[in-house]
Amino acid sequence: MIKSFFFYTLLFILLSVDAFAISKIYLIRHATVEIENPGWCNTKCIHNYKEQYNKNCIQDFDPEIVLKKIDHPETIDTVFCSPQLRAVQTATWLFNNRVNLKTNENLMELDYPVIQLPLIIVPVKIWQAISLISWMAGSNQNDKPTYKQRKQKLEDFSKEIIDYAETYGKSVIVAHGVVNRELIKILKKEGWEFEHRDGYKNLSVNCMVK
């Protein structure tokens, strides 16, 4: 009788702990890319800059500054990662080769086309903002996937990230600023909340919990 009581008490405790376990999703933005900012640009200049940005390596950084924002980083064995060079290099710097790096094209940066304004010369960041906003609004399209298409695929892929976090306790993503921002919007709709908000700068770590 006493043994049965202790057995069911222990079982109840274990089930209660599992029921109230917190799942976490960490969204890391890649490190700074080693590239010179050209300053004021025309359409051709910003197009070339964008292409070079996708090819260049990242700058050196201290992994510990990032890892201290993650609970028990030594227990991480799988990382979801954009296949683009800057993300893969960042993930490798952070976790060496001890993790399973699951690259997925849905985590690639949203590849908006450069808006065609041949006579305009403005700073790089303004070009990027104008091109991105007009692409999201549907007025700047070419043969690339549309914003709605990318967003839908990212939403579909988020289910894998969520399932992994709910199964193993946490998911870790190394991707890009705009992608991470979109993922956070998706996660919020699914009931996830910020545990730690870190913005979208290079090497930022946003943590969502549920």
N, C-alpha and C positions, 0 to 999 in steps of 0.2 A: 504493500500500500504506500509506504513512505517512498520506496524507489519509484513507483509510478508517479507520485506527486512531483518529485524532483525532476523526473524525465520530462513531464509535460510542462513544468515551469521553465526548464531550460529551453525546450522547444518553442515556447511562447516568446521568450526573450530573444531567441535567435530570429524568429519570424518578425518580431517587432523591429529589431535593429535593421533587418533587410528592408522592411517596408518603409522605414524612415531614412534610409540611406540617401545621401545627396549625390546626384550625378553632376559632373562638371564638364564644361567644354571650354578649352583654352584656344583663343584665336590670336596667333602671333603674326605680325607683319614682318616681312623680310628686312634684312639689313640694308643700309644705304649703298646704293650702286656707285661704283667708281667711275664717275663721268663729269666732265666739265659743263657747267651750265652756260649755254651760249648767250644768255641775256635776251636781248630783243631779237625777235625772229619774224621772218615771213613764212608763208605756207611751206615752202620747200625745206627751209631750215628746221622747222619743228617736226616735219615728217622724218628727216634724216636723224634728228635727235631721238625721236621715239624709237626708230629702228635700232640705233646704237645702244639705247638704254636696255633693250631686250637682250643684247649680246654681251654686255660688259659684266665683269665680276663684281662682287661686293667688296666693301671696305672691311678691314679687320675690326673685330669688336671683342669685348669680353663676354663670353657666354654666361658667366656667373651673374651678371647684372640682370639677364633675362630669366635664368633658371630659378633665381630666388623668388620670382613672382609665381612659381608653380609649386603646388604641394607635392612633395616627394618625387622630384623629377627623375630620380634614379630608378623608379619603378616603371617608367614609361617604356613600353616595348614596341609600340606602333604609333606612327605619326602620319597623318593625312597631309599631303603636300602638293602644291602646284608643281607641274613639271618644268616651269620656267627656271632658268639658270639661277637667278637671284634667290628664289625660294629654296631650291634644292641645296645650294651652297649654305644658306642660313641654317637649314635643318641639319646639315652635316656638321657645321661648326658647333651647333648646340648639343647634338646627341651622338656625334661621331658615327661609327658604323654599327653601333650596338642595337639600333632599333630597326624595325621593319618599316621602310619608307614607302608608303602607299601613295604614289603620285596619281593624280586624276585631272584630266583636262578641264573638268568643271570648276576647278579651283584656280585656273589661269586668270590673270587680270582681264577685266572686261575690255575687249579690244575694239575701242571706238575708232572710227576713221577721223583723220584730221580734217576739219572743216575747210573748205576751199574759199579763201578770201585773199587772192593774189596781191592786192594792193595794200593790205594791212600789215603793219609791223608792230608787234606788242611783245611783252615779256612771255617767257615759256609757260609759266603757270597760268597766265590768262588764256593762252592758246589752248592749253589742256582743259581748263574749266569750260571754255566756250564749246570746244569740240565734244566733251563729255555730256554737257547739259543738252546740247542740240541733238546728240545721238539718243539720249534717254527720252527726249521729247518726240523722237521719231522723224525729225526733219533733216537728219544728217546720216543717210544710209548709203551703203554700197554693197559689195558682195559678201561682207562680213555678216555674221549672225546679228540679229537685232537685239536691242536691250531686253525686250520681252522674252525672246527665245532664250537668251543666256540666263535671265532671272528664273525662268521656269525650270531649266535644267539644274540650276543651282538649288532650287527648292526641292526638286526630286532627289538630288544627291544628298541633301541635308538629312534625309531619313536614315542614310547609312551612318552618318556621323552621330546622330541622336541614338540610334540603336546600339552603336558601339559604346557610347557613354553610359547608357542605361544598363548595359550588360557588364561592363568592366569598371565602371566608376568614373572614368574620364576619357574624353577625346582631346587630342591635341592637333591643331591645324596650323600649318605654316603657309601663308598665302600672301595676299596683297591688300592694300588699303581699302579700295572700293569693294572688293570681293568680301572682305571681312565685315565691312559696313552692311552689305546686303545680307550676309549670313546672320548677323545680329538681328536685323529686322525680321527675318524668317523665324529665328529662334524665339523672339519675343511673342510672335503670333502663336507659337506652340506652347507658350506658358513659361518660357525660360526668363530669368531675370539676371541682372548684373550682380555678381559678387564683388568684382573688381573692374572698374572702368579706367581705361588707360589711353583713350583716344586712338588715333590711327597713324601716328608718326612711325618712322622706321623702328623696328624692334619693340613696338608696343605689344602688350599682352592683356587682352580683355578676357575676363573669365565670366562665363554664364553658368548659372546653377538652376537645378530643378529638383 
